[in-house]
Amino acid sequence: MESTSAPSTQGLYTILVGILLTVLSSFIYWYSSTNTSSDPEEQDKKEEVVVKKGSEKKQSVPVPAPKSKKQQQAAAAKRPSPTSHPLFVNMLRGHTDTINDMDIDQSGKLLATVSNDQTARVWYIKDLGKGQDVKYTRIPLETDGTSISISPDGKAVAVLLPNKNCVDIHRLGKKPGEAATLVLTIDKIKGDLKDVSISPTGKFIIVSTGKTQVYVYSLKGELLHTIDTAQMYNGQISVSPCKDLVGASGFTPQVHFWEVKFNKAGSFQGVQEAMDLSGHKSGVYSFAFSGDTRRAVTVSKDGTWRVYNTDVSWHLNEDPKLLVSGEYPVDDAQGTAHVAMSPDGRIVAIATSNNMSLYNSDTAEQIDSLIGIHSDSITRLEFSDTGKYIFTCGKDKTVRVWLSRAGMKRDVELWAESLKSATNPSHKERLKTQIAETTARLAELAVLC
């Protein structure tokens, strides 16, 4: 019995071993197939580092050699220069450090700038031909200036000097380059000073701190009133083009306004709350008015801008009405945005980092986008008195001037209206020439931009 059962047992073992080997080989095949990428691009990447025959060393990925100085210069030369932009007009040079602020006088003939180079400059911008040198008056300062404002008559500038806790008032000479004269210093101002502004009506001067104070001074330097903005900290502080409204933005999502009141004889009567611009979800970086103060625009940390109708009777508790809102490209690294409104209230300009975007204030449609127009961050932007030009200044120590296509269209409309009532032949011919040349230029820019 034993001799006949042994072969049967041995055969059974052989069969079991064969089954186990079959199962094991099937498992190995399944495992290898599931770990093989079916993506051709991924497979190509793996094949780049396959094991060479007879070696387990992976092929090294070639590292590009560092560019030489000449190669770097050649690459930089290929990048488009801001001055080659079709909307570029001119560049004002001369400051040797960051330009912190600028202001344009009501006549549109003067532009004042102040810098960390301990100087202020007043540029004579009546003529802004491309590449044309612009004359200026240089005003030496005792320390860095952070804010500047031109008087309504264009005869004086107020410069804020935080390191000295004062405001210096300089009277300008009659000609470009003629030395300015220091005529008044408002000193011993308490707090970390931030902004200065001469009211467009020429009745008072305001000085703000980084906290919540706004001081109202007479033109002789007498303190008239102190406003507490209740903003936790002040952002932008400025005065409306008319109606003597002092506005303050900051930590809260509103812009608060106060009316500074004077009687007919010009005597100070007091300050009263006027209105708020509300609706944002976060703090307001900046705000601006149209030339007639009937419209205002705000730009906020929440990534939106809003246009309001401010032609309301705040004395009767009537609130400003929202007209339109839009979004703008937020620059988280920069952490701020600046806004300006054209004098006619039709265009909104917003600057973030070294870029600027233009929007239609009726439809929120983006009109132009100018990217990399400064070599460093923009610190301020302003429209010219006609809206034809936009001025930007920044940390790259320059002021740059840009065409506003919307402003040019407005000029054409105004000239067309004037042409209807013109009677002098030479005047009519001049208007026709201006309309034809500007219309042709607009058509050209429509293709280039």
Secondary structure by P-SEA (a helix, b strand, c coil): ccccaaaaaaaaaaaaaaaaaaaaaaaaaaaaaaaccccaaaaaaaaaacccccccccccccccccccaaaaaaaaaacccccccccccccccccccccccccccccccbbbbbccccbbbbbbcccccccbbbbbbbbbbcccccbbbbcccccbbbbbbccccbbbbbbbcccccccccccccccccccccccccccccccbbbbbcccbbbbbbccccccccccccccccccbbbbccccbbbbbbccccbbbbbbbcccccccccbbbbcccccccccccccccccccccbbbbbccccbbbbbcccccccccbbbbbcccccccccccccbbbbbbcccccbbbbbcccbbbbbcccccccccccccccccccccccccccccbbbbbccccbbbbbbcaaaaaaaaaaaaaaaaacccaaaaaaaaaaaaaaaaaaaaaaaac
